[in-house]
């Protein structure tokens, strides 16, 4: 089977969507499928060589941005050069909404009788429509509803994400949770000691961490203020992730420097380096407005780290439904609620936090394994192929 993935800005610093496309690519490879990744990047947006090295196997297409309704416009000459790829494909995955290449690819796929799947990536969360609302509603009316109604299935990464989307779209959908790498047992005390030595922290210090893009949607500045207000003085908050134009590096560094060492901006970290921070942390803090899955939440739990999160983190809502006692959830994003959630978590002894983390780790190992993800993807792909052989693909429901 040949699968084409289409998305925009699929480089590591872009966050969850780019990472998720990597998970799909790995699954396709393990399933012995042939896959291509097409990333459409705005003209003039520089992609560093380090990003390209981390993004091998992805084809980058530079396109102009058209501000009216569509996000990145796919000119005819771009489409012509990519037409052979689509002609040879058996299945198309469109990652996210609100970008023009996805519409063009889906339109061409329908002409070919080629099934396609839309991966929501949180695009249908009501919070997404709280900004640039009319532009997005116009896009949905102009093209988005046709895109979704013609899809074999719409994939959601959590039950909470699917339920929130039901008020916006009626397309067939299924929940496939993203996988996370299993982390073998490790020496927590040794990991804490390594981090304390590397960062020059006192031996009595306890480590909490924020991980993600330093962007207003994830409330990093509000997290710092809540931490300073609620955390005992021997706790240190590490902020890990790339800066953004909304919160540039000089700003986040300045804010951290004003905390007398209680909050430290580390910058971006990936792979083994990031996992070392997870292993050293006793809690992950993520008070995001919206996280349809939250890879960092899953990765922290895979390392046995309990999480302190907002209700916008959909994975935490699924954990709560499953009665997995590994999280503390702030009831809203007011300063009082954030501080109360931190106080509830960080005043607990190490033994209790360790037990919470182990409950979460066991749930992740059972529910977020690569094997389960690959099985779900294989079932979905087989269903799409079966339906594509019928004269009317829409007559049969999607399954996964």
C-alpha positions in Angstrom: 0.0 0.0 0.0 1.2 3.5 -0.8 0.1 6.3 1.6 0.6 10.1 1.1 0.5 12.4 4.1 -0.2 16.1 3.5 0.3 18.9 6.1 1.9 22.3 6.7 5.1 23.2 8.5 5.9 19.6 9.4 9.2 20.3 11.2 9.9 19.5 14.9 9.6 23.1 16.2 6.1 23.2 14.9 5.0 21.0 17.7 2.4 18.1 17.9 1.2 17.8 14.4 4.7 17.3 13.0 5.6 14.8 15.7 2.3 13.0 15.1 3.1 12.7 11.3 6.3 11.0 12.4 4.3 8.5 14.4 2.2 7.7 11.4 5.3 7.4 9.2 6.8 4.9 11.6 3.6 2.9 11.7 3.4 2.7 7.9 7.0 1.6 7.8 6.4 -1.2 10.3 3.3 -2.2 8.4 5.5 -2.4 5.2 3.5 0.4 3.5 5.2 2.9 1.3 4.6 6.4 2.5 5.5 10.0 1.5 5.1 13.2 3.5 4.4 16.5 1.8 4.9 19.5 3.9 3.8 22.9 2.6 5.7 25.8 4.0 5.0 29.5 3.5 7.3 31.3 1.1 10.0 33.2 3.0 9.7 31.0 6.1 13.2 29.8 6.8 13.6 26.2 7.8 17.0 25.7 9.6 19.3 23.0 8.5 18.9 21.3 11.9 15.1 21.1 11.3 15.7 19.6 7.9 18.0 17.0 9.4 15.4 16.0 11.9 12.8 15.9 9.1 14.4 13.4 6.6 12.0 11.6 4.4 9.7 14.7 4.1 9.2 16.6 0.9 9.0 20.4 1.5 7.0 22.5 -0.9 7.4 26.3 -0.7 4.2 28.1 -1.4 2.9 31.7 -1.0 0.4 32.5 1.7 -3.0 34.0 0.6 -4.7 35.7 3.5 -8.3 35.4 2.2 -10.0 32.4 3.7 -7.3 29.9 2.6 -4.1 29.4 4.5 -1.4 28.2 2.1 -2.4 28.5 -1.6 -1.5 25.6 -3.8 -0.6 27.0 -7.2 -1.3 24.9 -10.3 2.4 24.5 -11.0 2.9 22.9 -7.5 0.0 20.6 -8.1 1.3 19.5 -11.5 4.6 18.4 -10.1 2.9 16.4 -7.3 0.2 14.8 -9.4 2.2 11.6 -10.1 2.5 11.0 -6.4 -1.2 11.1 -5.9 -1.8 9.0 -9.0 0.3 6.2 -7.5 -1.3 6.4 -4.0 -3.7 4.0 -2.5 -4.7 6.2 0.4 -4.3 9.9 1.4 -4.0 11.2 5.0 -4.7 15.0 5.4 -3.3 16.3 8.7 -5.3 19.2 10.1 -7.7 21.7 8.6 -7.6 25.3 7.4 -5.0 25.0 4.7 -5.6 25.0 0.9 -3.3 22.1 -0.2 -5.4 19.7 1.8 -8.5 20.8 -0.1 -6.8 20.5 -3.4 -5.5 17.0 -2.6 -8.9 15.9 -1.4 -10.6 17.2 -4.5 -8.2 15.4 -6.8 -8.5 12.2 -4.7 -12.3 12.3 -5.1 -11.8 12.5 -8.9 -9.5 9.5 -8.8 -11.8 7.5 -6.5 -8.9 7.6 -4.0 -10.0 7.3 -0.3 -8.7 9.8 2.1 -8.7 10.2 5.9 -8.7 13.5 7.7 -6.7 13.7 11.0 -8.3 16.4 13.1 -5.3 17.4 15.3 -7.7 19.5 17.4 -8.9 21.6 14.5 -12.5 20.9 15.4 -12.2 21.9 19.0 -14.7 24.7 19.8 -11.8 26.7 21.4 -10.1 26.8 18.0 -13.1 28.8 16.7 -12.7 31.3 19.5 -10.0 33.2 17.5 -10.2 34.2 13.8 -13.7 32.8 14.2 -15.4 34.2 11.1 -12.5 33.4 8.8 -12.6 29.8 10.0 -16.4 29.5 9.7 -16.2 30.9 6.2 -13.5 28.3 5.4 -15.7 25.5 6.7 -18.6 26.8 4.7 -16.5 27.2 1.5 -14.5 24.0 1.6 -14.2 22.3 5.0 -17.6 20.7 5.2 -17.1 19.1 1.8 -13.6 17.9 2.8 -14.9 16.2 5.9 -18.1 14.8 4.4 -16.1 13.2 1.6 -13.5 11.6 4.0 -13.5 7.9 4.7 -13.1 8.8 8.3 -12.0 11.6 10.6 -9.5 10.5 13.2 -9.5 11.9 16.8 -6.8 11.2 19.3 -9.1 11.2 22.4 -12.7 10.6 23.2 -12.9 14.1 24.6 -11.7 15.5 21.2 -14.3 13.5 19.3 -17.2 14.5 21.6 -16.3 18.2 21.3 -16.2 18.0 17.5 -19.6 16.5 17.3 -21.2 19.9 17.6 -19.4 21.1 14.5 -19.1 18.2 12.1 -21.2 15.0 11.4 -18.6 13.1 9.4 -17.8 9.5 10.3 -15.1 9.4 13.0 -13.1 7.2 15.2 -10.7 7.5 18.1 -7.1 6.3 17.7 -4.8 7.4 20.5 -1.3 8.3 19.5 1.4 5.9 20.7 4.2 6.7 23.1 7.5 4.9 23.5 7.7 2.6 26.5 10.3 3.7 29.0 12.1 0.9 30.9 12.5 1.0 34.6 15.2 3.5 35.7 16.8 5.0 38.8 14.8 8.1 39.6 17.1 9.3 42.4 20.1 9.0 40.0 18.2 11.0 37.3 17.4 13.7 39.8 21.0 13.8 40.9 22.3 14.2 37.3 19.9 17.1 36.7 20.8 18.8 39.9 24.5 18.6 39.1 24.0 19.7 35.5 21.9 22.7 36.5 23.7 23.6 39.6 20.6 23.0 41.8 20.8 22.3 45.6 20.5 18.6 46.5 17.3 19.4 48.4 15.6 20.8 45.3 12.6 19.0 43.7 12.0 19.5 40.0 8.7 20.2 38.1 8.8 20.8 34.4 6.8 22.6 31.7 7.3 21.2 28.2 6.0 22.7 24.9 6.2 25.6 22.7 6.5 28.8 24.7 3.2 30.2 23.3 0.3 31.9 25.0 -2.0 29.0 24.2 0.0 26.9 26.7 0.0 29.7 29.4 3.8 29.6 30.2 3.8 33.0 31.8 0.7 32.3 33.9 2.3 29.0 34.9 5.4 30.8 36.2 3.2 33.2 38.3 1.1 30.3 39.7 4.2 28.3 40.5 5.8 31.2 42.4 2.6 31.8 44.3 1.9 28.1 45.2 5.0 25.9 45.1 7.1 25.4 48.2 10.5 27.2 48.0 12.6 24.0 47.4 10.7 23.3 44.1 12.2 24.4 40.8 10.3 24.8 37.5 12.1 24.0 34.3 10.6 25.4 31.1 11.5 23.3 28.1 10.5 24.1 24.5 11.2 26.5 21.6 10.3 30.2 21.9 7.8 31.7 19.6 7.2 35.1 18.0 4.4 35.6 20.5 6.8 34.9 23.5 10.3 35.4 22.2 13.4 34.0 23.9 14.5 37.3 25.5 11.1 37.7 27.2 10.9 34.2 28.7 14.5 34.4 29.8 13.9 37.8 31.4 10.8 36.5 33.3 12.7 33.5 34.5 15.7 35.6 35.6 13.4 37.6 37.8 12.4 34.5 39.9 15.8 34.2 41.7 16.4 30.8 40.2 13.1 29.2 41.0 12.1 29.0 37.3 14.6 28.3 34.6 14.2 28.4 30.8 16.1 25.5 29.3 15.1 25.9 25.6 14.1 23.2 23.2 15.1 19.6 23.9 14.4 16.4 21.9 15.0 12.7 22.1 17.2 11.4 24.9 18.0 14.8 26.2 14.2 15.5 26.7 13.7 12.1 28.3 16.4 12.9 30.9 14.4 15.9 32.0 11.3 13.7 32.3 13.2 11.2 34.4 14.4 14.0 36.7 11.0 15.6 37.1 8.5 14.8 39.9 5.6 16.5 38.1 4.8 17.8 34.6 2.8 21.1 34.6 0.8 22.0 31.5 -2.1 24.5 31.8 -2.9 24.7 28.1 -6.1 26.3 26.7 -6.3 23.4 24.3 -4.4 20.1 23.8 -6.4 17.6 21.8 -4.0 14.8 22.9 -0.8 16.3 24.4 2.3 14.2 23.5 4.2 15.7 26.5 1.5 14.5 28.9 1.7 11.0 27.5 5.6 11.0 27.5 5.7 12.2 31.1 3.3 9.5 32.2 5.4 6.9 30.2 8.3 7.9 32.5 6.1 7.6 35.6 5.7 11.3 36.1 2.3 12.5 37.3 0.8 15.5 35.6 -0.7 18.8 36.7 -2.9 20.0 33.9 -5.9 22.1 32.8 -9.2 20.7 31.5 -8.1 21.7 28.0 -5.7 18.7 28.0 -8.1 16.1 26.5 -5.9 13.1 27.4 -6.3 14.0 31.1 -10.0 13.9 30.7 -9.8 10.4 29.2 -7.6 9.4 32.1 -10.2 10.7 34.5 -12.9 8.7 32.8 -10.8 5.6 33.2 -10.3 6.4 36.9 -6.5 6.5 36.6 -5.3 8.6 39.5 -2.2 10.1 38.0 -3.2 13.7 37.4 -4.3 16.9 39.2 -6.6 18.9 37.0 -7.2 22.7 37.4 -11.0 23.4 37.1 -10.3 26.5 34.9 -7.4 28.7 33.9 -7.9 31.5 36.4 -4.8 32.3 38.5 -6.5 31.0 41.6 -7.3 27.6 40.0 -3.8 27.2 38.6 -2.2 27.9 41.9 -4.6 25.6 43.8 -3.8 22.7 41.4 -0.1 23.3 41.9 -0.5 23.5 45.6 -2.5 20.3 45.7 0.2 18.4 43.7 3.5 19.9 45.0 2.6 19.7 48.7 2.4 15.9 48.4 5.3 13.7 49.5 7.6 12.1 46.9 6.2 8.7 47.6 2.6 9.8 46.8 3.7 11.5 43.5 5.7 8.3 42.6 2.6 6.2 43.1 0.5 8.5 40.9 3.2 8.3 38.2 3.2 4.5 38.3 -0.5 4.4 37.9 -0.3 6.6 34.8 2.7 4.6 33.4 0.8 1.4 33.6 -2.2 2.9 31.8 0.0 4.3 29.1 1.8 1.0 28.6 -1.6 -0.8 28.1 -3.4 1.9 26.0 -0.8 3.8 24.1 1.5 1.1 22.8 2.9 1.3 19.2 1.4 -2.2 18.6 -2.1 -1.0 19.4 -1.6 2.1 17.2 -0.4 0.1 14.3 -3.2 -2.4 14.5 -5.8 0.4 14.5 -4.1 2.1 11.6 -3.9 -1.2 9.6 -7.6 -1.8 10.3 -8.6 1.7 9.1 -6.4 1.4 6.0 -8.0 -1.9 5.1 -11.4 -0.5 5.6 -10.6 2.4 3.3 -9.3 0.1 0.6 -12.4 -2.1 0.8 -14.7 0.9 0.5 -12.8 2.3 -2.4 -13.6 -0.8 -4.4 -17.3 -0.1 -4.2 -19.1 2.2 -6.6 -20.3 4.4 -3.7 -17.6 4.7 -1.0 -19.8 6.8 1.2 -22.4 4.1 1.6 -20.2 2.1 4.0 -19.2 3.5 7.4 -15.6 3.9 8.4 -14.3 1.5 11.0 -11.2 1.4 13.1 
